[in-house]
Amino acid sequence: MIKTYFRLLNFARPLSRYTIPYFIFAALHAVFNTFNYAMIIPILNAMFASDGGFQFEPIYTFPAIELNQQGFNDILSYIYTLSFGEEFTAIKFLGLLGGVTVCMNLFSNLFRYAAAMTVESLRINTVRRMRDEMFTHVIDMNVGYFSDQRKGDIMSKITQDVMVVQFCITNTLQVAFRDPFLIIGYLTLMIGISWQLSLFAVIFLPIVGVVIGSIVKRLRHPAKRGQERMGDMVSVLDETLSGMKIVKGYNATSFIGDKFKKINADLARILISMARRQQLASPMSEFLGITAVAVILVFGGTLVDGGMVTGAGFIAFIAAFSQITRPLRSFIDQFANINQGVAAGERIFTIIDAKSSIQDKPDAKDFEGLKDCIEMRNVHFSYDGEREVINNVNLKIRKGETIALVGASGGGKSTLSELVPRFYDVTAGEVLFDGVPVGDYKQESLRSKMSIVSQETVLFNDSIEGNILMGRPTATHDEVVEASKVANAHGFIMESPEGYDTNIGDRGTKLSGGQRQRLSIARAVLKNPEILILDEATSALDTESEKLVQEALTNLLEGRTSIVIAHRLSTIYNADRIYVIDQGRVAEEGTHQELLDKGGIYAHLIEMQSFT
């Protein structure tokens, strides 16, 4: 727990930038706030002329500071003498006290505001830094990492858990400075009035701390469970909204609704359990505080009756004692929040501490471009370390050549193509670029030379032009238009309400499947890559659009090194070489005509699609 806590504080670096000014502001706020309550004594003495109260004597030089009633009286006499001279009247004195009280309160709240703004600055910058680091770490993870994670849980950690952690960090300043300073200030005032009454308070307050601390200690584990259930709920919500058509199509609203309600009810139960303990702390401390005040009234009354404490001093003591329970309660409550923050921090560090299984070597070099060929040599691959998806595959793609991967669904075609940009590392064998293992190149430089158009179109809630520009953010509008024309997308774009500025909705839901696919192709065209991977790139197009886009792709493929995956065999018959992938192996290899002449798997697939 302590290790997690100090790691969280590291996000507030440099901590001295906030702690030093907060220390100063909190100390000054405590000083002026304490003076507010100290002013009760001279005000009451002046109003009711209590025996042993304020006795005015002209003072012309600033008196020595003494932490007792006489020292306070001397300071007031000095201020009065400077303001009104030697002639003393109760009205003038009350006016002076009122002005001093207003000034004390003004400075108290001014420094309170400055301290609060320091904490807000710390909180906002800490949250920004934390989210930046988490998001950067997430997008740097290898593709396989996301197969084992629930997207909603990741989202919950970056949003909900970070919100909990921020208060853990900011409350640290309050626990370290603000509340202790107020407690010290009130105690100083109370001791100055009566050490006997103060001794009782000092004995009583730790009892309050022990009682509340036992409640707070039990909060950490429920907090962690609550954050985990929140992650589950966000995950179900995200999956439901993303797959709403499927939910509706299968009449699964009751099934999904029951699943959501079960998680939500479990979360509510945990939150109620936490709230029961958390909310018990404040009433318990207030009850104990009032009980103490009642006892002090009796004990203090005997001291007043014996002349050991003035009536005005006793009332000021009661006021200060009633106020000291507030920072004490706050001090204890902050520990409860810190406990919850540490629990959330442990979940956050599951993201930050995760290591990508795909790492650049320390001496990895930039990929300058393909000079000869891409080769897969005795390649094996498994997602789970048990069942092999790719089994001893050997193939070669020469520069400027187009190869096609065909075969039944689930045979391993897409997996093979994902080994080329190093989304995954092979289990055995090698993927070579110009005879150099793919792991010897920097991933970013390798992928900068590639474009990928997958069977699942991935678009973002942005304008049409914004989505295409992801291929090359520095491209001009004219270049975006040209790329769109090559992909046969310009026509429908111009028919859209705002042309290239039209927002396409979440994941492109405002577009048809064919339109989304053509935007993906336009994005690849704009990047102008050396190596092109097309994974069912025309699968979502109607016959007319497919023909036009296929012509555009034929022009795009010319002179590039390309890997084309297709179920529609009509789109790849003119490939330089075709590999038939069957159950993770290369079953056949050759040109379209050579494979037809063999009369094997490829010829059977052609026959099934009635292609001649």
Secondary structure, DSSP 4 states (H G I P E B T S, - for coil): -HHHHHHHHGGG-STHHHHHHHHHHHHHHHHHHHHHHHTHHHHHHHHH--TTS-------SPPPP-SSHHHHHHHHHHHHHHHH-S---HHHHHHHHHHHHHHHHHHHHHHHHHHHHHHHHHHHHHHHHHHHHHHHHHHHS-GGGGGSS-HHHHHHIIIIIHHHHHHHHHHHHIIIIIHHHHHHHHHHHHHHH-HHHHHHHHHHHHHHHHHHHHHHTTSHHHHHHHHHHHHHHHHHHHHHHHTHHHHHHTT-HHHHHHHHHHHHHHHHHHHHHHHHHHHHHHHHHHHHHHHHHHHHHHHHHHHHHTTSS-HHHHHHHHHHHHHHHHHHHHHHHHHHHHHHHHHHHHHHHHHHT---SS---TT-B-----SSEEEEEEEEEESSSSSEEEEEEEEEEETT-EEEEE-STTSSHHHHHHHTTTSS--SEEEEEETTEEGGGB-HHHHHTTEEEE-SS----SSBHHHHHGGG-TT--HHHHHHHHHHTT-HHHHHHSTTGGG-B--GGGTTS-HHHHHHHHHHHHHHH--SEEEEESTTTTS-HHHHHHHHHHHHHHHTTSEEEEE-SSGGGTTT-SEEEEEETTEEEEEE-HHHHHHHTSHHHHHHHHTT--
